[in-house]
Amino acid sequence: MLDIMRNIAITGVILICTVSLIFWGMGHVTISKFLPGLPDVEFNTALSLLFIALAFILSKLDQLENVPIRFIVGVIIGLFALLSLSQDIFSINIGIDNIFFDSHAHAYGHNGPHPGRMSPITAVGVLLIALIVFILPSNTKSAKLSNIGELGMLLMMAMLLTVSVAELGIKLFAEQSPAFLSHAAPIPPLTAILMILMAIGLVAEYLMMVNNNRDTHPR
């Protein structure tokens, strides 16, 4: 059951991110009339989550069992999210917002001051996902985390789920975001859904590891 949940969640992330990237690549404004949520997923966000989800899937292949795909992707995406976040924290621009795609020409009504940039909350979410993917072992059948590793994993997953669900709820049920969140550019609904799906996949993977450890090392 857990493996099915994991696969559905990760597949959902891959599909949404792929369609979002195709949307940006086509640059066709009329598509937004039929799929209005897709432009809200920034190109960098979709690309980052797509790479993480693909690394998650590829690390399960027997042919790539000894290749540290999660480690490499986790480090790269984590650093990218951290750099993006640092731009807002220190009010600087290091030029990474449009390094892969020029969002200025395809803003689709985005009125933010920095087209292409992840919102601070989105960057925190992507950073948490990258850290979890980095820490969580690829081989859940024989892997085991230390007590500190398990605690850190649970805290990061809880933070990710809490932020994503809270942001989605605010966006869906509140007329406007609270004033204390206005500076952080709250996560768009579809981005929050991507975060939730990613969190579900990671939680399922973690629970599979815990269950396998119990079966292998019964108390």
SERO-4910 file (N, C-alpha, C, O; in steps of 0.05 Angstrom, whole numbers):
BEGIN
 pado doro    nc1    nc2    nc3   cac1   cac2   cac3    cc1    cc2    cc3    oc1    oc2    oc3
  Met    A     16    -24      0      0      0      0     17     25      0     12     44    -15
  Leu    A     38     25     17     56     49     18     71     54     -8     74     76    -16
  Asp    A     79     32    -21     93     35    -46     75     47    -68     84     62    -85
  Ile    A     49     39    -67     30     50    -86     26     79    -81     25     95   -100
  Met    A     23     87    -55     19    115    -48     43    131    -57     40    153    -68
  Arg    A     67    120    -52     92    134    -60     93    138    -90     98    160   -100
  Asn    A     87    117   -105     89    119   -134     69    138   -146     75    153   -165
  Ile    A     44    138   -135     24    156   -145     31    185   -140     29    202   -158
  Ala    A     41    190   -116     49    218   -109     72    228   -126     71    250   -136
  Ile    A     93    212   -129    116    220   -144    109    223   -174    119    241   -187
  Thr    A     92    205   -184     84    206   -212     67    232   -216     70    245   -237
  Gly    A     51    239   -197     35    264   -199     53    288   -200     48    306   -216
  Val    A     75    288   -185     94    310   -185    107    312   -213    109    334   -224
  Ile    A    115    289   -224    129    289   -250    110    299   -272    118    314   -289
  Leu    A     85    290   -271     65    299   -292     60    329   -291     61    342   -311
  Ile    A     54    339   -266     48    367   -263     72    385   -271     69    404   -285
  Cys    A     96    377   -262    120    393   -269    125    392   -299    133    412   -310
  Thr    A    122    368   -311    128    366   -340    109    383   -356    117    398   -374
  Val    A     83    382   -349     63    398   -363     68    428   -359     65    444   -377
  Ser    A     76    435   -335     82    463   -329    106    473   -345    105    496   -356
  Leu    A    127    457   -348    150    464   -363    143    467   -393    153    484   -407
  Ile    A    126    448   -403    118    450   -430    102    476   -435    105    489   -455
  Phe    A     85    482   -415     69    507   -417     88    531   -420     83    548   -437
  Trp    A    108    533   -402    127    555   -404    142    556   -430    146    577   -442
  Gly    A    149    532   -440    164    530   -465    148    539   -489    158    552   -507
  Met    A    122    532   -489    104    540   -511     98    570   -511     95    582   -532
  Gly    A     97    581   -486     92    610   -484     66    618   -497     64    640   -507
  His    A     46    601   -495     20    607   -507      0    616   -486     -8    600   -469
  Val    A     -7    641   -487    -24    653   -466    -52    640   -465    -64    638   -444
  Thr    A    -62    630   -488    -89    619   -488    -91    594   -471   -113    587   -462
  Ile    A    -69    580   -468    -70    555   -451    -78    562   -423    -90    546   -409
  Ser    A    -70    586   -414    -76    594   -386   -106    596   -381   -115    595   -359
  Lys    A   -122    600   -403   -151    601   -399   -162    574   -392   -183    573   -378
  Phe    A   -150    553   -402   -159    526   -396   -145    513   -372   -157    498   -357
  Leu    A   -121    521   -368   -105    510   -345    -93    534   -329    -69    538   -330
  Pro    A   -111    549   -315   -102    574   -303    -81    570   -281    -67    589   -274
  Gly    A    -79    547   -269    -60    543   -247    -31    539   -255    -13    544   -240
  Leu    A    -27    531   -280      0    524   -289     20    547   -289     43    543   -281
  Pro    A     11    571   -297     31    593   -297     40    600   -269     61    612   -266
  Asp    A     25    593   -249     32    599   -221     56    583   -212     69    591   -192
  Val    A     62    561   -225     85    545   -217    109    556   -233    111    553   -257
  Glu    A    127    570   -218    149    582   -232    167    561   -245    167    538   -237
  Phe    A    180    569   -267    196    550   -282    217    537   -264    220    513   -266
  Asn    A    231    553   -248    252    541   -231    240    522   -210    253    502   -204
  Thr    A    216    527   -200    203    509   -181    197    483   -195    203    461   -184
  Ala    A    184    484   -218    177    460   -233    201    444   -240    201    419   -238
  Leu    A    222    457   -249    247    443   -257    260    430   -234    269    407   -236
  Ser    A    261    444   -211    274    433   -187    259    408   -177    271    387   -172
  Leu    A    233    410   -175    217    387   -165    217    364   -185    215    341   -177
  Leu    A    218    370   -211    219    349   -231    245    333   -228    244    308   -229
  Phe    A    267    347   -225    293    333   -222    293    316   -196    304    294   -197
  Ile    A    282    327   -175    281    311   -150    264    286   -153    272    265   -144
  Ala    A    241    289   -165    223    267   -169    235    246   -187    233    222   -182
  Leu    A    249    254   -209    262    236   -227    285    221   -213    289    197   -217
  Ala    A    300    236   -197    322    223   -182    311    203   -162    323    182   -158
  Phe    A    288    209   -151    274    190   -133    268    164   -147    272    143   -136
  Ile    A    257    166   -171    249    143   -187    274    127   -197    275    103   -194
  Leu    A    293    142   -208    316    129   -220    333    115   -199    346     95   -205
  Ser    A    333    125   -174    349    112   -153    339     84   -146    352     69   -133
  Lys    A    315     78   -155    303     52   -150    310     31   -171    305      7   -166
  Leu    A    322     40   -193    329     21   -214    354      5   -205    373     15   -194
  Asp    A    353    -21   -211    375    -39   -203    401    -30   -218    423    -32   -206
  Gln    A    398    -21   -243    422    -13   -258    436     11   -246    460     15   -250
  Leu    A    422     27   -231    433     52   -219    435     50   -189    437     70   -175
  Glu    A    436     25   -179    435     21   -150    459     34   -137    457     44   -114
  Asn    A    482     33   -149    507     43   -137    514     72   -145    535     82   -138
  Val    A    496     84   -160    500    112   -168    486    131   -148    462    128   -144
  Pro    A    501    150   -136    489    167   -116    472    189   -128    477    213   -124
  Ile    A    451    181   -142    434    201   -156    421    220   -136    421    244   -140
  Arg    A    409    209   -115    395    226    -96    415    245    -83    408    269    -79
  Phe    A    438    236    -76    458    253    -64    465    276    -82    466    299    -73
  Ile    A    471    271   -107    479    291   -126    456    312   -131    460    336   -128
  Val    A    432    301   -137    410    319   -142    402    334   -117    395    358   -118
  Gly    A    402    321    -94    395    334    -69    414    358    -63    404    379    -54
  Val    A    440    354    -67    459    375    -63    455    399    -82    454    422    -74
  Ile    A    452    392   -108    449    413   -128    423    430   -124    424    454   -124
  Ile    A    401    415   -121    375    430   -118    374    444    -91    363    466    -89
  Gly    A    385    432    -70    386    445    -44    402    471    -45    393    491    -34
  Leu    A    425    471    -58    441    495    -61    427    516    -77    428    540    -71
  Phe    A    413    507    -98    398    526   -115    376    540    -99    372    564   -101
  Ala    A    361    524    -84    339    535    -67    350    554    -46    339    574    -40
  Leu    A    373    546    -35    386    563    -14    395    589    -26    392    610    -13
  Leu    A    407    589    -50    415    613    -63    391    631    -70    392    655    -66
  Ser    A    370    618    -79    345    633    -85    334    647    -60    327    670    -60
  Leu    A    334    632    -38    324    643    -13    342    665     -3    332    685      8
  Ser    A    368    662     -6    387    683      4    383    709    -10    388    730      1
  Gln    A    373    709    -35    368    734    -49    347    751    -35    349    775    -34
  Asp    A    326    737    -24    305    751    -10    314    759     18    307    781     28
  Ile    A    330    742     31    339    748     58    357    772     58    355    789     76
  Phe    A    376    773     39    396    795     39    389    817     18    406    835     14
  Ser    A    366    815      5    358    835    -15    379    839    -36    387    861    -42
  Ile    A    387    817    -48    407    818    -69    397    803    -94    376    789    -92
  Asn    A    410    806   -116    403    792   -140    429    780   -152    446    795   -163
  Ile    A    431    754   -151    456    741   -161    452    729   -189    469    715   -199
  Gly    A    429    735   -201    424    728   -229    417    699   -234    421    689   -257
  Ile    A    406    685   -215    398    657   -220    369    653   -226    360    632   -234
  Asp    A    353    675   -223    324    672   -227    317    664   -256    297    649   -260
  Asn    A    332    673   -275    326    667   -303    350    654   -317    353    657   -341
  Ile    A    365    639   -301    389    627   -313    382    604   -332    397    598   -351
  Phe    A    359    591   -327    351    568   -344    329    576   -364    326    564   -385
  Phe    A    314    597   -357    291    605   -374    285    634   -368    284    643   -345
  Asp    A    281    650   -389    275    678   -386    246    682   -381    230    683   -400
  Ser    A    238    685   -356    210    688   -348    200    716   -354    176    720   -354
  His    A    217    735   -359    208    762   -364    191    764   -389    171    779   -390
  Ala    A    197    747   -409    182    748   -434    157    731   -433    141    732   -451
  His    A    153    717   -411    129    699   -409    117    702   -381    112    682   -367
  Ala    A    113    726   -372    104    731   -345     75    723   -340     68    718   -317
  Tyr    A     58    722   -361     30    713   -357     16    728   -335      1    716   -319
  Gly    A     21    753   -333      7    769   -312     20    768   -285      9    779   -266
  His    A     43    756   -282     57    756   -256     66    785   -251     80    797   -267
  Asn    A     59    794   -228     65    822   -221     87    824   -200     92    845   -189
  Gly    A    100    802   -194    121    802   -174    145    818   -183    149    822   -207
  Pro    A    161    827   -165    184    844   -172    207    827   -185    225    839   -197
  His    A    206    801   -181    228    784   -191    216    761   -207    214    739   -196
  Pro    A    209    765   -233    199    742   -249    218    719   -250    242    723   -253
  Gly    A    207    695   -246    224    671   -247    234    662   -220    243    639   -217
  Arg    A    233    679   -200    243    672   -174    223    656   -157    199    663   -157
  Met    A    232    635   -144    215    622   -124    208    641   -102    225    657    -94
  Ser    A    184    639    -92    178    655    -68    195    644    -45    203    621    -46
  Pro    A    200    660    -24    215    650     -1    204    624     11    219    606     18
  Ile    A    178    623     13    166    599     25    169    575      7    174    553     16
  Thr    A    167    579    -19    171    558    -38    200    548    -37    206    524    -37
  Ala    A    219    567    -35    247    560    -33    253    544     -8    268    525     -9
  Val    A    240    551     14    243    535     39    232    507     35    245    488     43
  Gly    A    209    505     22    197    478     16    215    461     -1    219    438      5
  Val    A    226    473    -23    244    458    -41    269    450    -26    280    428    -30
  Leu    A    279    468     -9    303    462      6    298    439     26    315    421     28
  Leu    A    275    438     39    268    416     57    266    390     42    276    369     51
  Ile    A    253    391     18    251    366      2    278    356     -6    284    332     -5
  Ala    A    296    374    -15    323    366    -23    338    354      0    352    334     -4
  Leu    A    335    365     24    349    355     47    339    327     54    354    309     61
  Ile    A    312    323     53    300    297     59    310    276     39    317    254     46
  Val    A    309    283     13    319    265     -8    348    258     -4    357    236     -8
  Phe    A    363    278      5    392    275     10    397    255     33    415    239     32
  Ile    A    381    258     54    385    242     78    372    214     76    384    194     85
  Leu    A    349    212     64    334    187     63    348    167     45    353    173     22
  Pro    A    356    144     56    370    124     40    354    114     16    330    112     17
  Ser    A    368    108     -6    354     98    -30    344     70    -26    322     63    -35
  Asn    A    359     54    -11    352     26     -7    337     24     20    350     21     41
  Thr    A    311     24     19    295     24     43    294     -4     56    285     -7     79
  Lys    A    303    -25     42    301    -52     52    322    -57     73    318    -72     92
  Ser    A    346    -45     70    367    -51     88    378    -27    103    394    -29    121
  Ala    A    368     -3     95    379     22    107    367     27    135    345     17    141
  Lys    A    382     42    150    372     49    177    385     76    184    409     80    181
  Leu    A    368     94    194    377    120    202    383    120    232    372    104    247
  Ser    A    401    138    241    406    142    269    381    155    282    364    165    268
  Asn    A    380    155    308    358    168    322    356    198    315    335    209    311
  Ile    A    380    211    314    380    239    306    371    243    277    356    262    271
  Gly    A    379    225    260    371    226    232    341    223    229    328    237    214
  Glu    A    329    204    244    300    200    243    285    224    254    265    232    243
  Leu    A    295    236    276    282    259    287    283    283    268    263    296    264
  Gly    A    307    287    256    309    308    236    291    304    212    279    323    202
  Met    A    289    279    203    272    272    180    243    278    187    229    291    171
  Leu    A    234    270    210    206    274    218    200    304    221    178    313    213
  Leu    A    218    319    232    214    348    236    212    362    209    195    379    205
  Met    A    230    355    190    229    367    163    204    360    148    192    377    135
  Met    A    195    335    150    170    327    137    146    341    149    128    350    135
  Ala    A    146    344    176    124    358    189    123    387    181    102    398    176
  Met    A    147    400    179    148    428    171    138    431    142    123    449    136
  Leu    A    147    413    125    139    414     96    109    411     93     96    427     79
  Leu    A     97    391    107     68    387    105     53    410    117     33    419    106
  Thr    A     62    420    140     48    442    154     47    467    136     26    479    133
  Val    A     70    474    126     72    499    109     55    495     84     40    514     77
  Ser    A     57    473     71     42    468     45     12    468     50     -3    481     35
  Val    A      3    453     70    -26    452     75    -37    479     84    -58    487     76
  Ala    A    -21    493    102    -30    519    111    -32    539     88    -52    554     86
  Glu    A    -12    539     71    -13    557     48    -36    551     29    -49    569     19
  Leu    A    -40    525     24    -62    518      6    -89    526     18   -107    536      4
  Gly    A    -92    521     45   -117    529     58   -122    559     57   -144    568     52
  Ile    A   -101    574     62   -103    604     61   -111    613     34   -128    630     31
  Lys    A    -99    601     13   -104    609    -14   -133    602    -23   -145    617    -37
  Leu    A   -143    579    -13   -169    570    -22   -192    582     -6   -213    587    -17
  Phe    A   -187    587     20   -210    594     37   -209    623     48   -228    633     59
  Ala    A   -186    636     45   -184    664     55   -184    683     31   -174    677     10
  Glu    A   -197    706     35   -199    726     14   -171    737      8   -165    743    -16
  Gln    A   -154    740     28   -127    749     24   -109    737     45   -118    730     67
  Ser    A    -84    735     39    -65    723     57    -61    742     81    -63    766     78
  Pro    A    -55    731    105    -49    748    128    -26    767    122     -8    761    106
  Ala    A    -26    790    135     -6    811    130     22    801    135     41    808    121
  Phe    A     25    783    156     52    774    162     64    755    141     88    749    142
  Leu    A     47    746    122     57    729    101     60    743     75     72    733     56
  Ser    A     51    768     74     51    783     48     80    786     37     84    786     13
  His    A     99    790     55    126    794     46    139    769     35    159    770     22
  Ala    A    127    746     41    139    720     34    127    709      8    134    687      0
  Ala    A    109    724     -5     96    715    -30     86    686    -27     99    668    -36
  Pro    A     63    682    -14     53    655     -8     53    637    -32     51    646    -55
  Ile    A     55    611    -27     56    591    -48     30    590    -63      9    589    -51
  Pro    A     32    591    -90      8    588   -107     -4    560   -102     10    542    -94
  Pro    A    -31    557   -106    -44    531   -100    -31    507   -112    -27    487    -99
  Leu    A    -25    508   -138    -14    485   -152     14    478   -141     22    455   -140
  Thr    A     29    499   -134     56    494   -122     53    481    -95     68    463    -88
  Ala    A     33    490    -79     28    477    -53     20    448    -57     28    431    -41
  Ile    A      4    442    -77     -4    415    -83     21    398    -90     23    375    -81
  Leu    A     39    409   -106     64    395   -112     80    388    -87     90    366    -85
  Met    A     81    408    -69     96    403    -44     83    381    -28     97    364    -16
  Ile    A     56    381    -26     42    361    -11     46    334    -23     51    314     -9
  Leu    A     44    331    -50     49    306    -63     77    295    -58     81    272    -53
  Met    A     96    314    -60    124    306    -54    127    296    -26    141    277    -20
  Ala    A    114    310     -7    116    303     21    103    275     26    114    259     41
  Ile    A     81    270     13     67    244     15     85    222      5     88    201     18
  Gly    A     98    226    -18    116    206    -28    140    201    -10    148    178     -6
  Leu    A    151    222      2    174    219     20    166    206     46    180    189     57
  Val    A    142    213     57    132    200     81    128    171     77    135    154     94
  Ala    A    115    164     54    111    135     47    137    120     46    139     98     55
  Glu    A    157    133     33    184    120     31    196    116     59    208     95     64
  Tyr    A    194    136     76    205    134    103    191    112    119    204     96    132
  Leu    A    164    110    117    149     90    131    156     62    121    156     43    136
  Met    A    162     59     95    170     34     84    197     25     96    201      2    102
  Met    A    215     45     99    241     39    112    237     30    140    250     11    149
  Val    A    220     44    155    215     37    183    203      9    185    211     -7    202
  Asn    A    184      2    168    171    -24    169    191    -46    161    190    -68    174
  Asn    A    208    -41    142    228    -61    134    248    -66    157    257    -89    161
  Asn    A    255    -45    171    274    -48    193    262    -64    216    275    -80    229
  Arg    A    236    -60    220    222    -76    241    221   -105    234    224   -123    251
  Asp    A    217   -111    208    216   -139    199    243   -152    200    246   -175    206
  Thr    A    264   -136    193    291   -146    193    303   -148    221    318   -167    226
  His    A    297   -129    238    308   -129    265    286   -127    285    283   -107    299
  Pro    A    270   -149    288    248   -148    307    259   -146    336    280   -157    343
  Arg    A    243   -132    352    252   -128    380    241   -152    397    246   -152    422
***
